[in-house]
């Protein structure tokens, strides 16, 4: 087992978050079964008070989950590599884990954050009105979260249990051995970099235009919300591929080093944190724009509040997109202006 103080902090935060979720679950079960907002007896009043307490526990668990996920990324990218021979970045740490352990760990952690984010938005809307019309909806969603939290905690332990601190790795070989020819290194899924660059430009234009359209309409356009959410989730994989396979070269100053983890290193100014943070933020806000109105459309009073939240989400997407483009694309533009040619020729 790979024991490290930071890993113990990650597991402790995950465990405490899970305990808070489990402590809130009995109240949410009773809420799903016995919630009667039109009844003013002692049982309903007691349940309302307990539901408020469960909401506080849920928000605390949400904060701990986000904190543990941040520690996990920081540990893999910057800390754990120092104790693994041959590991120069997070790729080496992931290579040292059990087979596919890092992939499952990141997937479970991402899914947990998405569910917690969606529940948090529902709970926040619910607390804006004294009638709390979304209590049962948020309770049903919350009851699914501890299952993912258990899987995340289990996968975190198993992934790091597979690390042998005295067994060396070669993370650079993992990066470069995925290509057998120069043509493969210069293409993504068989398509040239120019094709992906064109798709990246088009999707960025669409993302900006749809965000502005949703802001102008104050969120009251179902088609615009659907299109923006769709473009958001199309933009994410294309942006990730462009960043790792094309734009990262202008940070590394070397071609075909398709490593997503080296962007987190101090020698590259820790630029991976704002870049991937902006991408994750855009993805979560896109999910909010798509699902939040659908979950609250049965209540007219809170539906308009949800539309206003969608409008704010569109503004946040625009700001996050601007941060991503400045940090990802500006180095390439500076290189072009300075040398008169793109790095790839």
C-alpha positions in Angstrom: 0.0 0.0 0.0 1.2 3.5 -0.9 0.8 5.5 2.4 1.3 9.2 2.2 0.1 12.0 4.5 -1.8 13.7 1.6 -3.5 10.4 0.7 -4.6 10.0 4.3 -6.1 13.5 4.1 -7.9 12.6 0.9 -9.3 9.4 2.3 -10.3 11.2 5.5 -12.1 13.9 3.6 -14.0 11.3 1.5 -14.9 9.3 4.6 -16.2 12.3 6.5 -18.2 13.4 3.5 -19.7 9.9 3.3 -20.6 9.9 7.0 -22.4 13.2 6.5 -24.3 11.8 3.6 -25.3 8.7 5.5 -26.4 10.8 8.5 -28.7 12.8 6.2 -30.1 9.8 4.4 -32.7 8.7 7.1 -34.3 12.2 7.0 -34.4 12.2 3.2 -36.0 8.7 3.1 -38.7 10.0 5.5 -39.1 13.1 3.3 -39.7 11.0 0.2 -42.3 8.8 2.0 -44.1 11.3 4.3 -43.6 14.8 3.0 -47.0 16.7 3.1 -46.4 20.5 2.6 -50.1 21.3 2.9 -50.4 19.7 6.3 -49.4 21.7 9.4 -49.4 18.9 12.1 -46.5 18.2 14.4 -45.2 15.4 12.3 -44.8 17.6 9.2 -43.3 20.5 11.2 -40.8 18.1 12.7 -39.9 16.7 9.3 -39.4 20.2 7.9 -36.9 21.0 10.7 -35.1 17.7 10.1 -35.0 18.4 6.3 -33.3 21.7 7.0 -30.7 19.9 9.1 -30.2 17.3 6.4 -29.7 20.1 3.9 -27.0 21.6 6.0 -25.3 18.1 6.2 -25.6 17.7 2.5 -24.0 21.1 1.8 -21.1 20.2 4.1 -20.7 16.9 2.4 -20.6 18.7 -1.0 -17.8 21.0 0.3 -15.8 18.1 1.5 -16.3 16.2 -1.7 -15.0 19.1 -3.7 -12.1 19.6 -1.3 -11.1 15.9 -1.5 -11.3 16.0 -5.3 -9.0 19.0 -5.4 -6.5 17.3 -3.1 -6.6 14.2 -5.3 -5.7 16.1 -8.4 -3.1 18.1 -6.6 -1.6 14.9 -5.1 -1.5 13.0 -8.4 -0.1 16.0 -10.4 2.4 17.5 -8.0 3.1 15.4 -4.8 2.9 11.7 -5.2 5.3 11.6 -8.1 8.1 12.5 -5.8 7.9 9.1 -4.1 7.6 7.0 -7.2 10.8 6.3 -9.1 10.7 7.5 -12.7 7.5 9.4 -12.3 7.9 13.0 -13.6 4.2 14.0 -13.6 0.8 12.6 -12.9 1.1 10.2 -15.8 3.7 8.3 -13.9 1.5 8.2 -10.8 -1.4 6.8 -12.9 0.9 4.3 -14.5 2.0 3.1 -11.0 -1.6 2.4 -10.0 -3.5 -0.8 -10.6 -4.7 -1.6 -14.1 -7.3 1.1 -15.2 -7.4 2.2 -11.5 -6.7 5.8 -12.3 -9.3 5.9 -15.1 -12.1 4.5 -12.8 -11.0 6.8 -10.0 -11.2 10.0 -12.1 -14.6 8.9 -13.6 -16.1 8.1 -10.2 -14.8 11.4 -8.8 -16.2 13.4 -11.7 -19.6 11.7 -11.5 -19.7 12.3 -7.8 -19.0 16.0 -8.3 -21.6 16.3 -11.0 -24.3 14.7 -8.8 -23.4 16.9 -5.9 -23.4 20.0 -8.1 -26.9 19.2 -9.4 -28.2 18.4 -5.9 -26.7 21.6 -4.5 -28.4 23.7 -7.2 -31.8 22.0 -6.5 -31.3 22.5 -2.7 -30.4 26.2 -3.3 -33.5 26.8 -5.3 -35.6 25.0 -2.8 -34.4 27.2 0.1 -35.4 30.4 -1.8 -39.1 29.8 -1.2 -40.8 29.2 2.2 -42.9 26.4 0.7 -39.8 24.4 -0.2 -41.5 22.9 -3.3 -38.4 20.9 -4.4 -37.8 19.0 -1.2 -38.9 15.6 -2.4 -37.1 16.0 -5.7 -33.8 16.9 -4.1 -34.3 14.2 -1.5 -34.6 11.5 -4.3 -31.5 12.8 -6.0 -29.5 12.9 -2.8 -30.3 9.3 -2.0 -28.4 8.2 -5.1 -25.2 10.1 -4.2 -23.9 7.9 -1.3 -23.7 5.0 -3.6 -21.3 6.9 -5.9 -19.5 8.2 -2.8 -18.9 4.6 -1.6 -17.6 3.6 -5.0 -15.3 6.6 -5.1 -13.9 5.9 -1.7 -13.4 2.2 -2.5 -11.7 3.0 -5.8 -9.4 5.6 -4.2 -8.1 3.0 -1.8 -7.8 0.3 -4.4 -6.0 2.5 -6.9 -3.4 3.6 -4.5 -3.1 0.1 -3.0 -1.7 -1.0 -6.4 1.2 1.4 -6.2 4.6 -0.1 -5.3 6.8 2.8 -4.2 10.0 0.9 -5.1 8.9 -0.2 -8.5 10.0 2.3 -11.2 7.8 3.6 -14.0 8.6 5.4 -17.3 5.8 7.9 -17.8 7.5 9.4 -20.9 7.5 6.0 -22.6 3.7 5.9 -22.0 3.3 9.2 -23.8 5.5 8.5 -26.8 4.9 4.8 -27.2 1.3 5.4 -28.2 2.5 6.4 -31.6 4.3 4.2 -34.1 4.7 6.8 -36.9 4.9 10.5 -37.2 1.6 10.6 -39.0 -0.2 9.1 -36.0 1.4 11.7 -33.7 0.1 14.5 -36.1 -3.5 13.3 -36.1 -6.3 12.6 -33.7 -8.4 9.6 -34.4 -7.2 9.6 -37.9 -8.1 13.2 -38.6 -5.5 15.9 -39.1 -4.9 18.6 -36.5 -6.3 21.2 -39.0 -9.6 19.5 -39.0 -9.8 19.5 -35.2 -8.6 23.1 -35.1 -11.5 24.0 -37.4 -14.0 22.2 -35.2 -12.6 23.8 -32.2 -13.0 27.3 -33.7 -16.5 26.6 -34.8 -17.6 25.2 -31.4 -16.1 28.2 -29.6 -18.0 30.6 -31.8 -21.2 28.6 -31.3 -20.6 28.4 -27.5 -20.1 32.2 -27.2 -23.1 33.1 -29.5 -25.5 30.7 -27.7 -24.4 31.9 -24.3 -25.0 35.5 -25.3 -28.4 34.6 -26.8 -29.4 32.9 -23.5 -28.3 35.9 -21.5 -30.3 38.3 -23.7 -33.4 36.1 -23.5 -33.0 35.8 -19.7 -33.0 32.0 -20.0 -36.6 31.9 -21.4 -35.8 29.9 -24.6 -35.9 26.1 -24.2 -34.4 25.6 -27.6 -31.5 27.9 -26.8 -30.9 26.1 -23.5 -30.9 22.8 -25.2 -28.5 23.9 -27.9 -26.1 25.6 -25.4 -26.0 22.4 -23.3 -25.4 20.3 -26.3 -22.7 22.5 -27.7 -21.1 22.6 -24.2 -20.7 18.9 -24.1 -19.5 18.8 -27.7 -17.0 21.5 -26.9 -15.5 19.7 -23.9 -13.9 16.6 -25.7 -12.8 18.7 -28.7 -11.2 21.3 -26.4 -9.5 18.6 -24.3 -8.1 16.9 -27.5 -6.9 20.2 -28.9 -5.3 21.2 -25.6 -3.4 18.0 -25.1 -2.5 17.2 -28.7 -2.0 20.6 -30.2 -2.0 23.6 -27.9 0.1 22.0 -25.1 3.1 22.0 -27.4 3.3 25.8 -27.0 3.6 25.4 -23.2 6.0 22.4 -23.4 8.1 23.9 -26.2 8.3 20.5 -27.8 6.1 18.7 -30.3 4.0 15.5 -29.8 4.3 15.4 -26.0 0.7 14.6 -25.6 0.6 14.5 -21.8 -2.3 16.1 -19.9 -0.6 16.0 -16.5 2.6 18.0 -17.4 0.5 21.1 -17.6 0.1 21.0 -13.8 3.9 21.2 -13.2 5.5 24.3 -11.7 7.8 24.6 -14.7 4.7 25.2 -16.8 3.3 27.7 -14.2 0.6 25.3 -13.0 -1.5 26.3 -16.0 -3.3 23.0 -15.9 -5.3 24.0 -12.9 -7.1 27.0 -14.5 -7.3 25.2 -17.9 -8.9 22.0 -16.6 -10.8 23.9 -14.0 -12.4 26.1 -16.6 -13.3 23.0 -18.7 -14.9 21.3 -15.7 -16.8 24.5 -14.7 -18.2 24.8 -18.2 -19.3 21.2 -18.2 -21.1 21.6 -14.9 -22.8 24.8 -15.9 -23.9 23.2 -19.1 -25.4 20.3 -17.1 -27.2 22.9 -14.9 -28.7 24.7 -17.9 -30.0 21.5 -19.3 -31.3 19.6 -16.3 -32.4 22.3 -13.8 -35.4 23.7 -15.7 -36.5 20.1 -16.5 -36.5 19.1 -12.8 -38.5 22.2 -11.7 -40.9 22.8 -14.6 -43.8 21.4 -12.6 -43.6 24.4 -10.2 -44.3 27.7 -11.9 -43.1 29.8 -9.0 -39.6 28.3 -8.9 -39.3 27.7 -12.6 -38.6 31.4 -13.3 -36.0 31.4 -10.6 -34.4 28.4 -12.3 -34.4 30.3 -15.6 -32.6 33.2 -13.9 -30.0 30.7 -12.6 -29.6 29.5 -16.2 -28.9 33.0 -17.3 -26.2 33.3 -14.7 -24.8 30.0 -15.8 -24.5 31.3 -19.4 -22.5 34.3 -18.1 -20.2 32.0 -16.2 -19.7 29.8 -19.2 -18.6 32.9 -21.2 -16.2 34.0 -18.5 -14.7 30.4 -18.2 -14.4 30.1 -21.9 -12.5 33.4 -22.0 -10.1 32.2 -19.4 -9.6 28.9 -21.2 -8.9 30.6 -24.6 -6.5 33.1 -23.1 -4.4 30.5 -21.3 -4.6 27.8 -24.1 -4.5 29.8 -27.3 -2.5 32.9 -26.5 0.9 31.1 -26.2 0.3 29.7 -29.7 -0.5 33.2 -31.1 2.6 34.7 -29.4 4.7 31.9 -30.9 3.3 32.6 -34.4 3.9 36.3 -34.1 7.4 35.8 -32.8 8.6 33.1 -35.2 6.3 33.7 -38.2 5.2 30.0 -38.3 3.3 27.6 -36.2 5.3 25.1 -34.2 4.1 22.2 -36.4 5.3 24.0 -39.5 
